[in-house]
C-alpha cells in the first residue's frame, strides 16, 4: 500500500528496552472533491499514524509540513480504555520512505533521501 501526505509534527524516536529504535510520526492525506450538483469543492483530511523500524537516521528529515511518499502495510488493534470503552487504532508500518520536500526545510528539497528495506526483513 502506498500513501502520500504531509508530516503533521516532527517525528519522535523511541528507544525500546532491547536497544531497537522506532520512529513514530503522523501523516495528513488531503482529498478534494465536488459533490454531485454542487459547485463547492469539499476537502477531507485523513490522519495516519506511522511507525518506521529500519533506522533512526531519517528522523531529522521527517519534519512538520514535509511531503512524504510511504509504502508499507496497515495493522489494526483494539482495546478497552480505563472506563471500559472500546477503542481502536490503525497503524501504517512503513518500509519505504521518499521525501519530496515541502514545508520549510530547503535542505530536504535539495537532497532527497530515500530509505527502504524488503518487507520480509521487518521486525514485526
C-alpha positions, -999 to +999 in steps of 0.1 A: +000+000+000+013+035-008+003+069+007+014+104+000+009+132+026+024+158+048+041+151+082+019+166+109+046+171+136+083+164+139+090+126+141+097+111+175+124+084+181+115+059+208+143+036+221+130+002+231+144-019+260+160-043+235+180-013+220+159-011+189+146+023+178+112+030+163+103+063+146+067+074+152+051+101+131+017+111+116+008+120+081-021+141+068-036+130+035-058+156+018-085+148-007-106+173-026-139+165-045-170+181-057-204+168-045-228+160-073-248+191-083-228+214-060-202+239-072-184+239-038-152+219-035-151+197-004-118+189+014-114+158+036-082+152+056-073+117+069-046+114+095-024+082+095-002+071+124+030+057+111+059+035+125+093+031+109+116+004+124+145+002+099+168+031+110+165+062+131+188+082+107+158+096+088+140+111+118+156+146+114+141+148+079+106+139+090+096+174+100+062+191+102+049+201+068+073+179+047+057+159+019+064+122+021+056+092+000+053+060+020+048+023+012+041-004+038+013-022+054-016-014+078-023-031+111-052-027+135-055-030+172-085-029+196-087-025+234-108-011+262-098+021+279-098+026+317-136+033+316-143+001+297-150+020+264-139+002+233-110+018+213-094+010+180-064+022+161-049+018+127-011+020+122+009+022+090+041+001+092+064+019+068+091+000+048+099+027+022+101+065+027+106+090-001+110+126+009+096+151-016+104+183+003+078+209+011+074+227+044+102+250+055+132+226+052+150+235+020+178+210+027+153+182+022+142+197-011+178+199-024+189+165-011+161+139-013+165+109+009+151+075+003+152+047+028+138+012+022+141-024+031+123-055+018+092-062+038+104-097+047+131-082+069+108-061+091+110-068+128+072-073+134 
